[in-house]
Amino acid sequence: MFQFDGFLMLKIPAHTANAFVGWLRIPEKQHFAWTLRIEPSQRSVVMVQVRVQSQNRGWTHYHYADLATLSAAQIDQLTYSGWLEPMAAEAAA
């Protein structure tokens, strides 16, 4: 369920409290892990948990960024810096 944008940057679906909110970009030098370390600015770091959900009797795995543990300010910072594309922007494209 990964998606590439126009610049070939990997994106992963982002959820809060089991609701889809948009796409989170994965830094190009980031190795895939269960926690993504994103630096939206020079002085801040946001740690985002990556979760997996099994579907179709365990044959399909759905990976998503769990934003439920982040504060509203951290989500706004990710959106403002371009790391998080809100669902409205995705639907308008």
N, CA and C atoms as a LAMMPS dump frame, in Angstrom:
ITEM: TIMESTEP
0
ITEM: NUMBER OF ATOMS
279
ITEM: BOX BOUNDS ff ff ff
-5.0000000000000000e+02 5.0000000000000000e+02
-5.0000000000000000e+02 5.0000000000000000e+02
-5.0000000000000000e+02 5.0000000000000000e+02
ITEM: ATOMS id mol type element x y z
1 1 1 N 0.814 -1.192 0
2 1 2 C 0 0 0
3 1 3 C 0.865 1.267 0
4 2 1 N 2.084 1.169 -0.471
5 2 2 C 2.939 2.341 -0.555
6 2 3 C 2.653 3.077 -1.85
7 3 1 N 2.975 4.346 -1.886
8 3 2 C 2.722 5.148 -3.073
9 3 3 C 3.932 6.039 -3.308
10 4 1 N 4.263 6.254 -4.571
11 4 2 C 5.341 7.174 -4.922
12 4 3 C 4.724 8.454 -5.46
13 5 1 N 5.286 9.62 -5.04
14 5 2 C 4.799 10.88 -5.601
15 5 3 C 5.641 11.224 -6.833
16 6 1 N 5.494 12.391 -7.381
17 6 2 C 6.195 12.792 -8.593
18 6 3 C 7.705 12.825 -8.466
19 7 1 N 8.223 12.944 -7.255
20 7 2 C 9.664 13.019 -7.054
21 7 3 C 10.246 11.688 -6.613
22 8 1 N 9.479 10.604 -6.776
23 8 2 C 9.892 9.26 -6.408
24 8 3 C 10.23 9.133 -4.93
25 9 1 N 9.52 9.854 -4.087
26 9 2 C 9.689 9.709 -2.654
27 9 3 C 8.598 8.775 -2.15
28 10 1 N 8.975 7.827 -1.355
29 10 2 C 8.032 6.858 -0.824
30 10 3 C 7.102 7.51 0.177
31 11 1 N 5.806 7.183 0.071
32 11 2 C 4.815 7.703 1.008
33 11 3 C 4.073 6.518 1.613
34 12 1 N 3.617 6.707 2.84
35 12 2 C 2.893 5.673 3.565
36 12 3 C 1.606 6.294 4.099
37 13 1 N 0.505 5.549 4.113
38 13 2 C -0.748 6.1 4.637
39 13 3 C -0.602 6.5 6.109
40 14 1 N -1.254 7.585 6.5
41 14 2 C -1.189 8.078 7.877
42 14 3 C -2.584 8.048 8.495
43 15 1 N -2.668 7.565 9.728
44 15 2 C -3.944 7.428 10.436
45 15 3 C -3.861 8.06 11.817
46 16 1 N -4.982 8.564 12.292
47 16 2 C -5.142 8.953 13.693
48 16 3 C -6.415 8.294 14.187
49 17 1 N -6.324 7.577 15.298
50 17 2 C -7.477 6.903 15.908
51 17 3 C -8.277 6.119 14.864
52 18 1 N -7.568 5.339 14.072
53 18 2 C -8.155 4.454 13.056
54 18 3 C -8.859 5.186 11.92
55 19 1 N -8.559 6.447 11.697
56 19 2 C -9.128 7.203 10.578
57 19 3 C -7.991 7.682 9.67
58 20 1 N -8.129 7.471 8.373
59 20 2 C -7.123 7.915 7.406
60 20 3 C -7.104 9.432 7.349
61 21 1 N -5.905 10.04 7.451
62 21 2 C -5.805 11.501 7.39
63 21 3 C -4.973 11.993 6.216
64 22 1 N -4.169 11.139 5.603
65 22 2 C -3.356 11.579 4.475
66 22 3 C -2.169 10.659 4.263
67 23 1 N -1.135 11.207 3.629
68 23 2 C 0.072 10.442 3.305
69 23 3 C 1.28 11.053 4.001
70 24 1 N 2.119 10.22 4.625
71 24 2 C 3.35 10.668 5.276
72 24 3 C 4.528 10.281 4.393
73 25 1 N 5.371 11.243 4.081
74 25 2 C 6.557 10.977 3.265
75 25 3 C 7.637 10.327 4.133
76 26 1 N 8.35 9.387 3.563
77 26 2 C 9.454 8.735 4.27
78 26 3 C 10.752 9.343 3.744
79 27 1 N 11.626 9.833 4.635
80 27 2 C 12.888 10.413 4.171
81 27 3 C 13.671 9.426 3.311
82 28 1 N 14.31 9.921 2.24
83 28 2 C 14.971 9.03 1.29
84 28 3 C 16.139 8.267 1.895
85 29 1 N 16.804 8.793 2.906
86 29 2 C 17.929 8.1 3.528
87 29 3 C 17.492 7.281 4.739
88 30 1 N 16.197 7.209 4.994
89 30 2 C 15.656 6.475 6.14
90 30 3 C 15.512 5.002 5.778
91 31 1 N 16.089 4.144 6.575
92 31 2 C 15.837 2.719 6.413
93 31 3 C 14.47 2.441 7.011
94 32 1 N 13.719 1.549 6.404
95 32 2 C 12.388 1.27 6.915
96 32 3 C 12.516 0.612 8.281
97 33 1 N 11.828 1.155 9.23
98 33 2 C 11.847 0.647 10.597
99 33 3 C 10.447 0.806 11.16
100 34 1 N 10.248 0.377 12.372
101 34 2 C 8.938 0.503 13
102 34 3 C 8.735 1.881 13.594
103 35 1 N 9.784 2.692 13.617
104 35 2 C 9.674 4.091 14.033
105 35 3 C 10.433 4.938 13.016
106 36 1 N 9.77 5.962 12.485
107 36 2 C 10.419 6.869 11.547
108 36 3 C 10.876 8.109 12.29
109 37 1 N 12.108 8.505 12.061
110 37 2 C 12.659 9.73 12.658
111 37 3 C 12.639 10.795 11.577
112 38 1 N 11.755 11.771 11.75
113 38 2 C 11.585 12.827 10.747
114 38 3 C 12.027 14.148 11.36
115 39 1 N 12.823 14.899 10.62
116 39 2 C 13.307 16.196 11.067
117 39 3 C 12.635 17.284 10.227
118 40 1 N 11.482 17.804 10.692
119 40 2 C 10.782 18.833 9.92
120 40 3 C 11.523 20.161 9.876
121 41 1 N 12.391 20.412 10.839
122 41 2 C 13.222 21.617 10.838
123 41 3 C 14.563 21.25 11.472
124 42 1 N 15.476 22.199 11.488
125 42 2 C 16.811 21.928 12.021
126 42 3 C 16.806 21.665 13.522
127 43 1 N 15.815 22.164 14.228
128 43 2 C 15.802 22.052 15.684
129 43 3 C 14.714 21.133 16.232
130 44 1 N 14.054 20.396 15.372
131 44 2 C 12.994 19.536 15.887
132 44 3 C 13.036 18.163 15.223
133 45 1 N 12.622 17.171 15.989
134 45 2 C 12.541 15.799 15.521
135 45 3 C 11.177 15.252 15.937
136 46 1 N 10.52 14.57 15.019
137 46 2 C 9.237 13.937 15.314
138 46 3 C 9.409 12.441 15.062
139 47 1 N 9.087 11.636 16.064
140 47 2 C 9.158 10.185 15.945
141 47 3 C 7.748 9.666 15.649
142 48 1 N 7.6 8.96 14.533
143 48 2 C 6.297 8.453 14.101
144 48 3 C 6.338 6.929 14.112
145 49 1 N 5.391 6.319 14.798
146 49 2 C 5.292 4.865 14.858
147 49 3 C 4.701 4.32 13.559
148 50 1 N 5.241 3.204 13.077
149 50 2 C 4.693 2.513 11.918
150 50 3 C 4.053 1.226 12.426
151 51 1 N 2.812 1.016 12.054
152 51 2 C 2.056 -0.157 12.497
153 51 3 C 1.751 -1.038 11.287
154 52 1 N 1.431 -2.279 11.558
155 52 2 C 1.036 -3.208 10.502
156 52 3 C -0.268 -3.868 10.915
157 53 1 N -1.135 -4.049 9.936
158 53 2 C -2.416 -4.701 10.162
159 53 3 C -2.542 -5.814 9.123
160 54 1 N -2.826 -7.009 9.575
161 54 2 C -2.997 -8.138 8.66
162 54 3 C -4.437 -8.187 8.168
163 55 1 N -4.584 -8.47 6.898
164 55 2 C -5.903 -8.589 6.288
165 55 3 C -5.929 -9.861 5.445
166 56 1 N -7.082 -10.269 5.005
167 56 2 C -7.243 -11.456 4.144
168 56 3 C -6.577 -12.68 4.746
169 57 1 N -6.931 -12.982 5.989
170 57 2 C -6.412 -14.154 6.705
171 57 3 C -4.902 -14.143 6.835
172 58 1 N -4.321 -12.969 6.943
173 58 2 C -2.88 -12.853 7.145
174 58 3 C -2.04 -12.797 5.89
175 59 1 N -2.671 -12.885 4.716
176 59 2 C -1.914 -12.864 3.471
177 59 3 C -1.529 -11.447 3.055
178 60 1 N -2.285 -10.475 3.449
179 60 2 C -2.026 -9.094 3.073
180 60 3 C -1.667 -8.299 4.32
181 61 1 N -0.604 -7.533 4.245
182 61 2 C -0.202 -6.687 5.36
183 61 3 C -0.323 -5.228 4.951
184 62 1 N -0.984 -4.46 5.774
185 62 2 C -1.21 -3.036 5.517
186 62 3 C -0.366 -2.242 6.501
187 63 1 N 0.632 -1.525 6.013
188 63 2 C 1.495 -0.696 6.851
189 63 3 C 0.963 0.727 6.84
190 64 1 N 0.975 1.369 8.006
191 64 2 C 0.527 2.757 8.085
192 64 3 C 1.254 3.485 9.209
193 65 1 N 1.339 4.807 9.071
194 65 2 C 1.932 5.664 10.096
195 65 3 C 0.857 5.981 11.12
196 66 1 N 1.135 5.694 12.387
197 66 2 C 0.17 5.919 13.464
198 66 3 C 0.447 7.281 14.092
199 67 1 N -0.371 8.262 13.75
200 67 2 C -0.194 9.622 14.26
201 67 3 C -0.958 9.867 15.549
202 68 1 N -1.605 8.844 16.082
203 68 2 C -2.431 9.004 17.281
204 68 3 C -1.613 9.423 18.498
205 69 1 N -0.337 9.083 18.534
206 69 2 C 0.494 9.429 19.692
207 69 3 C 1.116 10.816 19.58
208 70 1 N 0.952 11.47 18.436
209 70 2 C 1.542 12.796 18.245
210 70 3 C 0.592 13.877 18.726
211 71 1 N 1.175 14.997 19.14
212 71 2 C 0.355 16.141 19.536
213 71 3 C -0.147 16.866 18.281
214 72 1 N -1.133 17.692 18.452
215 72 2 C -1.661 18.478 17.329
216 72 3 C -0.577 19.385 16.751
217 73 1 N 0.286 19.917 17.607
218 73 2 C 1.375 20.78 17.137
219 73 3 C 2.359 20.005 16.266
220 74 1 N 2.66 18.76 16.629
221 74 2 C 3.566 17.945 15.818
222 74 3 C 2.939 17.607 14.467
223 75 1 N 1.657 17.299 14.454
224 75 2 C 0.976 17.019 13.185
225 75 3 C 0.951 18.264 12.311
226 76 1 N 0.691 19.424 12.897
227 76 2 C 0.717 20.68 12.146
228 76 3 C 2.108 20.955 11.597
229 77 1 N 3.141 20.656 12.38
230 77 2 C 4.52 20.874 11.942
231 77 3 C 4.853 19.959 10.758
232 78 1 N 4.428 18.703 10.811
233 78 2 C 4.661 17.792 9.685
234 78 3 C 3.919 18.256 8.439
235 79 1 N 2.706 18.76 8.615
236 79 2 C 1.918 19.255 7.482
237 79 3 C 2.547 20.507 6.889
238 80 1 N 2.924 21.458 7.748
239 80 2 C 3.498 22.721 7.285
240 80 3 C 4.823 22.504 6.548
241 81 1 N 5.642 21.562 7.04
242 81 2 C 6.953 21.326 6.433
243 81 3 C 6.886 20.426 5.197
244 82 1 N 5.694 19.887 4.889
245 82 2 C 5.526 19.094 3.679
246 82 3 C 5.719 17.597 3.867
247 83 1 N 5.963 17.13 5.069
248 83 2 C 6.13 15.701 5.315
249 83 3 C 4.799 14.968 5.331
250 84 1 N 3.739 15.653 5.682
251 84 2 C 2.408 15.036 5.73
252 84 3 C 1.516 15.736 4.72
253 85 1 N 0.962 14.968 3.794
254 85 2 C 0.006 15.498 2.83
255 85 3 C -1.388 15.161 3.332
256 86 1 N -2.154 16.15 3.744
257 86 2 C -3.505 15.874 4.236
258 86 3 C -4.395 15.256 3.164
259 87 1 N -5.413 14.574 3.592
260 87 2 C -6.311 13.881 2.676
261 87 3 C -6.958 14.839 1.696
262 88 1 N -7.274 16.053 2.102
263 88 2 C -7.915 17.031 1.218
264 88 3 C -7.015 17.336 0.016
265 89 1 N -5.705 17.454 0.245
266 89 2 C -4.771 17.725 -0.84
267 89 3 C -4.7 16.523 -1.782
268 90 1 N -4.785 15.32 -1.246
269 90 2 C -4.75 14.109 -2.063
270 90 3 C -6.002 13.993 -2.924
271 91 1 N -7.148 14.342 -2.353
272 91 2 C -8.42 14.245 -3.084
273 91 3 C -8.509 15.302 -4.176
274 92 1 N -7.88 16.463 -3.975
275 92 2 C -7.937 17.547 -4.945
276 92 3 C -7.053 17.27 -6.165
277 93 1 N -6.049 16.398 -5.992
278 93 2 C -5.1 16.127 -7.093
279 93 3 C -5.713 15.295 -8.194
